[in-house]
Amino acid sequence: KQMLALVVQLEAACTAADDLAKAVEETFPQHPDTEVLLSFPGLGVQLGARVLAEIGDDHTRFADARS
């Protein structure tokens, strides 16, 4: 019974992860900085959205492009 309960929890977590991935695929392309982020080699929609979440979209945060 405990194993089945854990499997149910795992299935719920997988479903939530799939739902989040789908939401990212739908909404990230609408962001104004999407084109810039996707121009980096190796960044796709999912990783680009994660980078955006980590660094934010405040264009005044960094002093210049090198920063």
C-alpha positions as CSV (number, residue, x, y, z in Angstrom):
1,K,0.0,0.0,0.0
2,Q,2.8,2.4,0.8
3,M,4.5,1.7,-2.6
4,L,1.2,2.4,-4.4
5,A,0.8,5.7,-2.5
6,L,4.3,6.7,-3.5
7,V,3.6,5.8,-7.1
8,V,0.5,8.0,-7.0
9,Q,2.6,10.9,-5.6
10,L,5.2,10.4,-8.3
11,E,2.5,10.4,-11.0
12,A,1.1,13.6,-9.6
13,A,4.5,15.2,-9.6
14,C,5.1,14.1,-13.2
15,T,1.8,15.5,-14.3
16,A,2.5,18.8,-12.6
17,A,5.9,19.0,-14.4
18,D,4.3,18.2,-17.7
19,D,1.7,20.9,-17.1
20,L,4.4,23.4,-16.2
21,A,6.4,22.6,-19.3
22,K,3.3,23.1,-21.5
23,A,2.6,26.4,-19.8
24,V,6.2,27.5,-20.5
25,E,6.0,26.5,-24.1
26,E,2.8,28.6,-24.5
27,T,3.8,31.7,-22.6
28,F,7.6,32.2,-22.9
29,P,7.4,33.0,-26.7
30,Q,5.2,36.0,-25.7
31,H,7.9,37.7,-23.7
32,P,9.7,40.6,-25.4
33,D,13.2,39.2,-24.6
34,T,12.5,35.7,-26.0
35,E,14.3,36.3,-29.3
36,V,17.4,37.5,-27.5
37,L,17.5,34.6,-25.1
38,L,16.9,32.0,-27.8
39,S,19.8,33.5,-29.8
40,F,22.2,32.0,-27.3
41,P,23.6,28.6,-28.6
42,G,22.0,25.7,-26.8
43,L,19.1,27.6,-25.2
44,G,15.7,26.4,-26.1
45,V,12.3,27.5,-24.8
46,Q,12.5,25.6,-21.5
47,L,16.1,26.6,-20.7
48,G,15.6,30.1,-22.0
49,A,12.6,30.6,-19.7
50,R,14.7,29.3,-16.8
51,V,17.5,31.8,-17.6
52,L,14.9,34.6,-17.7
53,A,13.5,33.5,-14.3
54,E,17.0,33.5,-12.8
55,I,18.3,36.8,-14.2
56,G,15.0,38.7,-14.6
57,D,14.1,41.1,-17.3
58,D,15.3,44.4,-15.8
59,H,17.4,45.9,-18.6
60,T,19.0,48.3,-16.1
61,R,20.3,45.5,-13.9
62,F,23.6,45.2,-15.7
63,A,25.8,48.2,-16.5
64,D,26.6,47.0,-20.1
65,A,26.4,44.1,-22.4
66,R,29.6,42.6,-21.0
67,S,28.2,42.5,-17.5
